Amino acid sequence: MAMTLEEVSTILNDIGFSHKLDKEDNVIISAGGSSENRLAYFIRMREDGEMFDMAGRLLDENTDQINAKGSEYTTELMAYLLLRNWETKFGTWEFDHNDGFISFAVEIPLEDNNLTKKQLQRITKIMISASKEAGDIKSILKTGALPLDGDDAAKRIAELEAMLKALQSNGI
């Protein structure tokens, strides 16, 4: 059983999530957050409607995508994103090395089921809450300083930075 973008759009209407269904490009587009912490949301149904994919790309105050390519603080950014992914139970922060864009993604294989209204409400709430981290990410890219909230966070970030360095030394 496959799910269409039109079906997803109908559920989004039911839950009051403002969006635009772009049939030509086969995507649902939306944006949210404050002027300081904005994400552009993109929903696609991949694999013939059997894979739900929602991504939120970070935007700056001018609604341009935040680009970390060539930033001197990429290592600090990667450590922060790894920490957030380790702490997050649902969704994944991603960094595209090719174009430098940062996004938060939720992918759900549907296979024999459709998304329910309750599931889509949870996904949109997770996406909206992810926009709150945009300020931290922009601050890291500007200053290199990681937002720490205690010794435990500092220790975890140090561990993740060591893991990141090990991955980088192996060519990953």
Secondary structure as UniProt FT lines:
FT   HELIX           5..15
FT   STRAND          20..22
FT   TURN            23..26
FT   STRAND          27..33
FT   STRAND          38..46
FT   TURN            47..50
FT   STRAND          51..59
FT   TURN            61..62
FT   TURN            69..70
FT   TURN            72..73
FT   HELIX           74..87
FT   STRAND          92..95
FT   TURN            97..99
FT   STRAND          101..109
FT   TURN            111..112
FT   HELIX           117..130
FT   HELIX           131..133
FT   HELIX           134..143
FT   HELIX           151..169
FT   TURN            170..171
//
